[in-house]
Amino acid sequence: MTDEQRKQIIALRREGVGYGRIATELNLSINTIKSFCRRNSLVAQTAEGVCETCGKPIHQNPKRKRKRFCSDACRNKWWNAHLNLVKRKAVYTFTCPTCGKEFTTYGNRHRKFCSHACYIAHRFGDVDIG
C-alpha cells in the first residue's frame, strides 16, 4: 500500500465511505482496508438524519441500522399514511363458516370468523345479539 493510498483511505473513511467501496476504488483487498482502518482508529462519521414524518434531527448510531423515524409514534403515523408502500407479507384470506363471507386478515393465520358476531352465532347458535 502506497502513501497516496493511505491518504485516500483516510479521506474516504472520514467522509463515511464503507470498506467495500474504498477497496473497489483503490483496487485493494477489503481486509487490507479493514485492518488499516482498525489500526488507525478510522471510524466513519455518522450522518445525522431527520425524521421522515416530523423532520426532527435523529442521531445515527455507528454499526447500527439507519434510523428513519424519531419515535414509534412517527413510524406508525408514516405507515398509516403510506399503506401502499408497506410490504405486508402476512395477509391471509379466509371464508367465514357462519355467514360464508370471504375476508382477509393481517398477521393472524388462525382466525376463522369475519366478526365477533359471527363467532357468537356459531358458538351459541343463532342468537339475536342486537
Backbone hydrogen bonds in HBPLUS format (Angstrom, degrees):
<---DONOR---> <-ACCEPTOR-->    atom                        ^
c    i                          cat <-CA-CA->   ^        H-A-AA   ^      H-
h    n   atom  resd res      DA  || num        DHA   H-A  angle D-A-AA Bond
n    s   type  num  typ     dist DA aas  dist angle  dist       angle   num
A0006-ARG N   A0002-THR O   3.02 MM   4  6.36 152.8  2.09 145.6 153.4     1
A0007-LYS N   A0003-ASP O   2.99 MM   4  6.29 158.9  2.03 149.9 154.6     2
A0008-GLN N   A0004-GLU O   2.97 MM   4  6.24 153.1  2.04 145.1 152.9     3
A0009-ILE N   A0005-GLN O   2.87 MM   4  6.09 156.9  1.92 150.4 156.4     4
A0010-ILE N   A0006-ARG O   2.99 MM   4  6.25 164.0  2.02 152.1 155.9     5
A0011-ALA N   A0007-LYS O   2.98 MM   4  6.18 163.5  2.01 147.7 152.3     6
A0012-LEU N   A0008-GLN O   2.84 MM   4  5.98 170.9  1.85 155.0 157.9     7
A0013-ARG N   A0009-ILE O   2.88 MM   4  5.90 161.1  1.91 150.4 156.1     8
A0014-ARG N   A0010-ILE O   3.08 MM   4  6.19 154.0  2.15 144.3 151.0     9
A0015-GLU N   A0011-ALA O   3.18 MM   4  6.45 131.5  2.43 137.7 150.2    10
A0015-GLU N   A0012-LEU O   3.11 MM   3  5.09 132.7  2.35  93.6 106.8    11
A0017-VAL N   A0012-LEU O   3.10 MM   5  5.51 161.7  2.13 154.6 148.9    12
A0016-GLY N   A0013-ARG O   3.01 MM   3  5.11 152.1  2.09 101.1 110.0    13
A0022-ILE N   A0018-GLY O   3.13 MM   4  6.35 162.2  2.16 153.2 158.6    14
A0023-ALA N   A0019-TYR O   2.88 MM   4  6.08 162.7  1.91 154.6 159.7    15
A0024-THR N   A0020-GLY O   2.99 MM   4  6.21 154.1  2.06 145.2 152.1    16
A0025-GLU N   A0021-ARG O   2.92 MM   4  6.10 164.9  1.94 151.2 155.2    17
A0026-LEU N   A0022-ILE O   2.96 MM   4  6.08 159.6  2.00 154.2 159.1    18
A0027-ASN N   A0023-ALA O   2.90 MM   4  5.57 111.4  2.39 132.8 146.9    19
A0028-LEU N   A0023-ALA O   3.00 MM   5  4.85 153.5  2.07 135.4 142.7    20
A0027-ASN N   A0024-THR O   3.41 MM   3  5.06 150.5  2.50  92.3 100.6    21
A0032-THR N   A0029-SER O   3.13 MM   3  5.19 125.9  2.44  95.9 109.4    22
A0033-ILE N   A0029-SER O   3.20 MM   4  6.59 157.1  2.25 148.5 153.8    23
A0034-LYS N   A0030-ILE O   2.91 MM   4  6.20 164.9  1.94 151.7 155.7    24
A0035-SER N   A0031-ASN O   2.98 MM   4  6.07 169.8  1.99 146.0 149.1    25
A0036-PHE N   A0032-THR O   3.00 MM   4  6.10 158.0  2.05 146.4 152.9    26
A0037-CYS N   A0033-ILE O   2.94 MM   4  6.12 163.5  1.96 154.4 158.9    27
A0038-ARG N   A0034-LYS O   2.90 MM   4  6.12 158.0  1.95 152.5 158.9    28
A0039-ARG N   A0035-SER O   2.94 MM   4  6.03 163.4  1.97 147.2 151.8    29
A0040-ASN N   A0036-PHE O   3.07 MM   4  6.19 144.7  2.20 142.6 151.7    30
A0042-LEU N   A0037-CYS O   2.85 MM   5  4.82 170.1  1.86 143.2 146.4    31
A0041-SER N   A0038-ARG O   3.28 MM   3  5.00 167.0  2.30 101.0 104.2    32
A0049-GLY N   A0058-ILE O   3.11 MM   9  5.08 149.0  2.21 152.1 152.2    33
A0058-ILE N   A0049-GLY O   2.62 MM   9  5.08 163.1  1.65 143.9 142.8    34
A0051-CYS N   A0056-LYS O   2.79 MM   5  5.28 156.8  1.84 150.5 157.7    35
A0055-GLY N   A0051-CYS O   3.03 MM   4  4.59 134.9  2.25 114.7 126.4    36
A0052-GLU N   A0068-ARG O   3.06 MM  16  6.12 155.8  2.12 166.1 172.4    37
A0075-ARG N   A0071-SER O   3.08 MM   4  6.35 157.1  2.14 144.4 151.2    38
A0076-ASN N   A0072-ASP O   2.87 MM   4  6.06 164.8  1.89 154.2 157.4    39
A0077-LYS N   A0073-ALA O   2.96 MM   4  6.09 155.3  2.02 143.6 151.0    40
A0078-TRP N   A0074-CYS O   2.95 MM   4  6.14 158.6  2.00 148.1 153.1    41
A0079-TRP N   A0075-ARG O   2.97 MM   4  6.23 165.0  1.99 150.9 155.0    42
A0080-ASN N   A0076-ASN O   2.94 MM   4  6.11 164.3  1.97 151.5 155.4    43
A0081-ALA N   A0077-LYS O   3.08 MM   4  6.24 140.3  2.24 139.4 149.9    44
A0081-ALA N   A0078-TRP O   3.13 MM   3  5.12 124.8  2.45  95.4 109.7    45
A0082-HIS N   A0078-TRP O   2.96 MM   4  6.09 128.6  2.23 146.0 160.0    46
A0082-HIS N   A0079-TRP O   3.21 MM   3  5.15 138.0  2.40  95.4 107.0    47
A0085-LEU N   A0082-HIS O   3.02 MM   3  5.55 151.1  2.11 114.9 123.1    48
A0107-GLY N   A0090-ALA O   2.74 MM  17  5.08 166.5  1.76 162.6 162.9    49
A0092-TYR N   A0105-THR O   2.81 MM  13  5.33 170.6  1.82 164.4 166.8    50
A0105-THR N   A0092-TYR O   2.82 MM  13  5.33 152.9  1.89 151.3 160.2    51
A0094-PHE N   A0103-PHE O   2.84 MM   9  5.52 168.0  1.85 168.7 172.6    52
A0103-PHE N   A0094-PHE O   2.84 MM   9  5.52 160.2  1.88 152.9 159.4    53
A0096-CYS N   A0101-LYS O   2.88 MM   5  5.40 173.5  1.89 151.3 150.9    54
A0100-GLY N   A0096-CYS O   2.87 MM   4  4.86 136.8  2.06 129.7 141.2    55
A0119-TYR N   A0115-SER O   3.20 MM   4  6.51 152.4  2.28 141.5 149.1    56
A0120-ILE N   A0116-HIS O   2.96 MM   4  6.26 162.2  1.99 154.9 158.5    57
A0121-ALA N   A0117-ALA O   2.96 MM   4  6.17 161.7  2.00 147.0 152.5    58
A0122-HIS N   A0118-CYS O   2.96 MM   4  6.07 154.0  2.03 143.6 150.5    59
A0123-ARG N   A0119-TYR O   2.85 MM   4  5.99 157.4  1.90 150.8 157.7    60
A0124-PHE N   A0120-ILE O   2.86 MM   4  5.80 171.6  1.87 155.1 157.4    61
A0125-GLY N   A0121-ALA O   3.01 MM   4  5.02 116.9  2.43 127.6 134.3    62
A0127-VAL N   A0125-GLY O   2.81 MM   2  5.70 120.9  2.17 116.6  99.4    63
